[in-house]
Amino acid sequence: MNVWWLLAAVFILSWGLTFVLRRYALAKSLIDIPNERSSHAFPTPRGGGVAIVVAFILALPPLYSSGLLDLNLFCALLGSGLLAALIGFADDHGHIAARWRLLGHFVAAVWALYWMGGIAPVSMFGMEFQLGWAGSVLAAIYLVWMLNLYNFMDGIDGIASAQAIFVCLAGGLVSLIAGNQSVLWVSLFLSSAVAGFLLWNFPPARIFMGDAGSGFLGVVLGIFSLYAAWGNSALLWSWLILLAVFTVDSTVTLLRRLVQGEKIYQAHRSHAYQYAARHFSSHKVVTLGVTCINVFWVFPVAVLVVNGYLDGLTGLVAAYLPLVFLAFRFTAGKAELQK
């Protein structure tokens, strides 16, 4: 099959499966009912992210057989992605204790790192550093954090989908600029799968992604960032920069809640993007605003890094600092006043 036809097929399959999953969620009463910790106002079916998982996973074998995806990345994505999705799916339909979820997340991370050969050498200020086992441990924590932060950031209509599409398309472009296509095609296919779902999830959302989809996206994007670095060490920094909006908001929120002595595993709505959605009384404004920040600020910095005009660490700090200011501007992590 022509790769472009396959790309279109993934989009159509994702769109169609989301329609089916919406009907299933309504029939099985898998509905998010608004409460004091919600950012939405109306009962909405959840679990539509399974369409992203199925459409993308089904595309992996043809990509591998056509030579557009190598075996190591194929195995890393298939094993880790499916495990993350299954854990999220089970949690969407019931409840899994946090410790068992976390254990499963680390198993998914270790599986991916095994197939990727650990973490690539990290470049800083013209030097390369082999991090060895310490690097692998940090990479595992990073993948688990990516999986969970994507879940945390999937709190208003369209934001997680729009972020994933941006990161995939921008990541593909910087990979092309770097002359390394190891994750180019697979990232395009993930963006196509997410786009099919986004047609149902764009504000006002007719279905939510759910933990299966958000956890899957988090770990897969994390794998892309680590695997791209094996072809060009600058790509690790560029991918980390492309993930900046979600990384900064979730990390600032988590650290502030820790400092305040709050239970970090407890549901809340104190992320910067959630405060912003209430401030503007619009999910659409915030989702489009995040997209504009990505396109006009984050992406140019990532391009400067991959072209060698900025050192990776310098570019990361330059990209993140204004976003840290913005997170505090919208009081990320600040406890809400009890009514």
C-alpha positions as CSV (number, residue, x, y, z in Angstrom):
1,M,0.0,0.0,0.0
2,N,1.2,3.5,-0.8
3,V,2.4,5.2,2.4
4,W,0.2,8.3,1.8
5,W,-2.9,6.1,1.4
6,L,-1.9,4.3,4.6
7,L,-1.6,7.7,6.3
8,A,-5.1,8.6,5.1
9,A,-6.4,5.2,6.2
10,V,-5.1,5.7,9.8
11,F,-6.9,9.1,10.0
12,I,-10.2,7.6,8.7
13,L,-9.9,4.5,11.0
14,S,-9.3,6.7,14.0
15,W,-12.2,8.9,13.2
16,G,-14.5,6.0,12.7
17,L,-13.4,4.1,15.8
18,T,-14.0,7.2,17.9
19,F,-17.6,7.3,16.6
20,V,-18.0,3.6,17.7
21,L,-16.3,4.2,21.0
22,R,-18.6,7.1,21.7
23,R,-21.6,4.9,21.1
24,Y,-20.1,2.2,23.3
25,A,-19.3,4.7,26.1
26,L,-22.9,6.0,26.1
27,A,-24.3,2.5,26.1
28,K,-22.1,1.4,29.0
29,S,-22.5,4.7,30.9
30,L,-18.7,5.4,30.7
31,I,-19.4,9.1,31.3
32,D,-17.4,11.8,33.0
33,I,-19.9,13.6,35.3
34,P,-18.9,17.2,36.2
35,N,-17.9,17.7,39.8
36,E,-16.0,20.3,41.8
37,R,-12.7,19.0,40.4
38,S,-13.8,19.0,36.7
39,S,-13.0,21.5,34.0
40,H,-16.1,20.7,31.9
41,A,-19.7,21.6,32.5
42,F,-21.7,18.7,30.9
43,P,-21.6,14.9,31.2
44,T,-19.3,13.6,28.4
45,P,-18.4,10.1,27.3
46,R,-14.8,9.1,27.8
47,G,-12.3,6.5,26.4
48,G,-12.1,7.8,22.9
49,G,-8.3,7.7,23.0
50,V,-8.5,3.9,22.4
51,A,-9.1,4.8,18.7
52,I,-5.7,6.5,18.6
53,V,-4.0,3.5,20.1
54,V,-5.7,1.0,17.7
55,A,-5.2,3.1,14.5
56,F,-1.5,3.7,15.3
57,I,-0.6,0.2,16.4
58,L,-2.2,-1.3,13.3
59,A,0.0,1.0,11.2
60,L,3.2,-0.2,12.7
61,P,3.6,-3.6,10.9
62,P,3.1,-2.0,7.4
63,L,5.6,0.7,8.3
64,Y,8.1,-1.9,9.5
65,S,7.6,-4.1,6.4
66,S,8.1,-1.1,4.1
67,G,11.4,-0.2,5.8
68,L,10.1,3.1,7.3
69,L,10.4,1.8,10.9
70,D,13.3,-0.3,12.3
71,L,12.8,-3.3,14.4
72,N,14.0,-1.8,17.7
73,L,11.7,1.1,17.6
74,F,8.9,-1.1,16.4
75,C,9.3,-3.4,19.4
76,A,9.7,-0.5,21.8
77,L,6.5,1.3,20.6
78,L,4.4,-1.9,20.4
79,G,5.3,-3.3,23.9
80,S,5.4,0.0,25.9
81,G,2.5,1.6,24.1
82,L,0.2,-1.3,24.5
83,L,1.0,-1.8,28.1
84,A,0.4,1.9,28.9
85,A,-2.8,1.8,27.0
86,L,-4.0,-1.4,28.7
87,I,-3.3,0.0,32.2
88,G,-5.2,3.2,31.3
89,F,-8.1,1.3,29.8
90,A,-8.4,-0.8,32.9
91,D,-8.3,2.3,35.1
92,D,-10.9,4.0,32.8
93,H,-13.3,1.1,33.5
94,G,-12.6,0.7,37.2
95,H,-9.7,1.6,39.5
96,I,-6.2,0.4,39.8
97,A,-4.2,1.2,42.9
98,A,-1.6,3.9,42.3
99,R,1.3,1.6,43.2
100,W,0.3,-1.1,40.7
101,R,-0.2,1.5,38.0
102,L,3.2,3.0,38.7
103,L,4.8,-0.5,38.6
104,G,3.2,-1.1,35.2
105,H,4.5,2.2,34.0
106,F,8.0,1.4,34.9
107,V,7.8,-2.0,33.2
108,A,6.7,-0.2,30.1
109,A,9.6,2.2,30.4
110,V,12.2,-0.5,30.9
111,W,10.8,-2.5,28.0
112,A,11.3,0.5,25.7
113,L,14.8,1.3,27.0
114,Y,15.8,-2.3,26.5
115,W,14.9,-2.2,22.8
116,M,16.4,1.3,22.3
117,G,19.7,0.3,23.9
118,G,19.3,2.7,26.8
119,I,19.9,6.4,26.4
120,A,22.1,7.9,23.7
121,P,25.1,10.1,24.6
122,V,24.0,13.6,25.7
123,S,25.7,16.6,24.1
124,M,26.3,19.8,26.0
125,F,28.5,22.7,25.0
126,G,30.3,20.8,22.3
127,M,31.0,17.7,24.4
128,E,29.3,14.4,24.6
129,F,28.6,12.5,27.8
130,Q,28.0,8.8,28.2
131,L,25.6,8.5,31.1
132,G,25.6,4.7,31.5
133,W,23.3,3.1,34.0
134,A,22.6,6.4,35.7
135,G,21.3,7.7,32.3
136,S,19.1,4.7,31.9
137,V,17.5,5.2,35.3
138,L,16.9,8.9,34.5
139,A,15.4,7.9,31.1
140,A,13.1,5.4,32.8
141,I,11.9,8.1,35.3
142,Y,11.5,10.5,32.3
143,L,9.3,8.0,30.4
144,V,7.1,7.4,33.4
145,W,6.8,11.1,34.1
146,M,5.9,11.7,30.4
147,L,3.2,9.0,30.6
148,N,1.7,10.5,33.8
149,L,2.0,14.2,32.9
150,Y,0.2,13.6,29.7
151,N,-2.7,12.2,31.7
152,F,-2.6,15.2,34.0
153,M,-2.6,17.6,31.1
154,D,-5.6,16.0,29.4
155,G,-8.0,18.2,31.3
156,I,-9.7,20.5,28.8
157,D,-11.2,19.9,25.4
158,G,-8.6,19.3,22.6
159,I,-5.5,20.4,24.4
160,A,-3.8,16.9,24.6
161,S,-4.7,16.1,21.0
162,A,-3.5,19.5,19.7
163,Q,-0.2,19.2,21.6
164,A,0.4,15.7,20.3
165,I,-0.2,16.7,16.7
166,F,2.1,19.7,17.1
167,V,4.9,17.7,18.7
168,C,4.7,15.0,16.0
169,L,4.7,17.3,13.1
170,A,7.3,19.7,14.5
171,G,9.4,16.7,15.6
172,G,9.2,15.3,12.1
173,L,10.4,18.6,10.7
174,V,13.4,19.0,13.0
175,S,14.3,15.4,12.3
176,L,14.2,16.1,8.6
177,I,16.4,19.2,9.2
178,A,18.9,17.1,11.1
179,G,19.0,14.6,8.3
180,N,17.7,11.8,10.5
181,Q,14.5,10.1,9.6
182,S,14.4,7.4,12.3
183,V,11.2,8.8,13.8
184,L,9.9,10.9,10.9
185,W,7.3,8.6,9.4
186,V,6.2,7.0,12.6
187,S,5.6,10.5,14.1
188,L,3.5,11.5,11.0
189,F,1.4,8.4,11.5
190,L,0.8,9.2,15.1
191,S,-0.3,12.7,14.2
192,S,-2.7,11.3,11.7
193,A,-4.3,8.9,14.3
194,V,-4.6,11.8,16.8
195,A,-6.1,14.1,14.1
196,G,-8.9,11.6,13.5
197,F,-9.8,11.6,17.2
198,L,-9.4,15.4,17.4
199,L,-12.4,15.9,15.1
200,W,-14.5,14.5,18.0
201,N,-12.5,16.1,20.8
202,F,-12.1,19.7,19.6
203,P,-14.0,22.2,21.8
204,P,-16.8,21.5,22.6
205,A,-15.7,17.9,23.0
206,R,-18.1,15.1,22.2
207,I,-15.9,12.5,23.8
208,F,-12.8,12.6,26.1
209,M,-9.5,10.8,25.5
210,G,-9.4,8.9,28.8
211,D,-6.3,7.4,30.5
212,A,-5.8,4.8,27.8
213,G,-5.1,7.4,25.1
214,S,-3.3,10.0,27.2
215,G,-0.9,7.5,28.8
216,F,-0.2,6.0,25.4
217,L,0.6,9.4,23.9
218,G,2.8,10.3,26.8
219,V,5.0,7.2,26.6
220,V,5.2,7.2,22.8
221,L,6.2,10.8,22.5
222,G,8.8,10.1,25.2
223,I,10.1,7.2,23.2
224,F,10.3,9.3,20.1
225,S,12.4,11.9,21.9
226,L,14.9,9.3,23.2
227,Y,15.2,7.3,20.0
228,A,15.7,10.3,17.8
229,A,18.8,11.2,19.9
230,W,20.6,8.0,18.7
231,G,20.7,9.5,15.2
232,N,21.6,13.0,16.2
233,S,22.2,14.1,19.8
234,A,20.8,17.6,19.2
235,L,17.4,16.0,18.5
236,L,17.0,15.0,22.1
237,W,17.1,18.7,23.1
238,S,14.8,19.7,20.3
239,W,12.2,17.1,21.2
240,L,12.4,18.1,24.9
241,I,11.9,21.7,23.8
242,L,8.9,20.8,21.7
243,L,7.3,19.1,24.7
244,A,7.9,22.3,26.8
245,V,4.3,23.5,27.4
246,F,3.1,20.3,29.0
247,T,6.4,19.6,30.8
248,V,6.6,23.0,32.4
249,D,2.9,23.2,33.5
250,S,2.8,19.7,34.9
251,T,6.2,20.0,36.7
252,V,5.6,23.4,38.2
253,T,2.1,22.3,39.4
254,L,3.5,19.1,40.9
255,L,6.4,20.9,42.7
256,R,4.1,23.6,44.1
257,R,1.6,21.0,45.4
258,L,4.4,19.1,47.0
259,V,5.7,22.3,48.7
260,Q,2.1,23.0,50.0
261,G,2.0,19.5,51.5
262,E,-0.9,18.4,49.3
263,K,-1.6,14.8,48.2
264,I,-0.1,14.8,44.7
265,Y,-2.0,11.6,43.7
266,Q,-5.4,13.3,44.5
267,A,-7.4,14.7,41.6
268,H,-7.4,18.4,41.2
269,R,-7.8,21.2,38.7
270,S,-4.9,23.5,39.6
271,H,-2.8,23.3,36.5
272,A,-2.0,26.6,34.8
273,Y,-4.1,25.6,31.7
274,Q,-7.1,24.8,33.9
275,Y,-6.9,28.2,35.7
276,A,-6.5,29.8,32.2
277,A,-9.6,28.0,30.9
278,R,-11.6,29.3,33.8
279,H,-10.1,32.8,33.5
280,F,-11.1,33.0,29.8
281,S,-14.2,30.9,30.3
282,S,-13.2,28.9,27.2
283,H,-11.4,25.7,26.5
284,K,-11.0,26.7,22.8
285,V,-9.2,29.9,23.6
286,V,-6.6,28.0,25.8
287,T,-6.2,25.1,23.4
288,L,-5.6,27.5,20.5
289,G,-3.4,29.7,22.7
290,V,-1.2,26.8,23.6
291,T,-0.9,25.9,19.9
292,C,0.2,29.5,19.1
293,I,2.8,29.4,21.8
294,N,4.1,26.1,20.3
295,V,4.2,27.3,16.7
296,F,5.6,30.8,17.3
297,W,7.9,30.3,20.3
298,V,8.7,26.7,21.0
299,F,9.2,25.4,17.5
300,P,11.6,28.2,16.4
301,V,13.8,27.5,19.5
302,A,13.9,23.8,18.6
303,V,15.0,24.6,15.1
304,L,17.8,26.9,16.3
305,V,19.1,24.1,18.5
306,V,19.0,21.4,15.7
307,N,20.7,23.8,13.3
308,G,23.5,24.4,15.8
309,Y,22.8,28.1,16.5
310,L,22.0,27.3,20.2
311,D,23.5,24.7,22.5
312,G,20.9,22.2,23.5
313,L,20.8,23.0,27.2
314,T,20.9,26.8,26.5
315,G,18.0,26.4,24.1
316,L,16.0,24.3,26.6
317,V,16.4,26.9,29.3
318,A,15.5,29.7,26.9
319,A,12.4,27.9,25.8
320,Y,11.3,26.9,29.3
321,L,11.9,30.1,31.3
322,P,9.0,32.2,29.8
323,L,6.7,29.2,30.2
324,V,7.7,28.9,33.8
325,F,6.8,32.6,34.2
326,L,3.5,32.0,32.4
327,A,2.7,29.0,34.7
328,F,3.2,31.1,37.8
329,R,1.2,33.9,36.1
330,F,-1.8,31.5,36.0
331,T,-1.0,30.2,39.5
332,A,-0.1,26.7,38.5
333,G,-0.4,24.4,41.5
334,K,-2.0,26.9,43.8
335,A,-4.7,25.4,45.9
336,E,-8.2,26.6,45.1
337,L,-10.2,28.4,47.7
338,Q,-12.9,26.1,49.1
339,K,-16.4,27.3,48.5
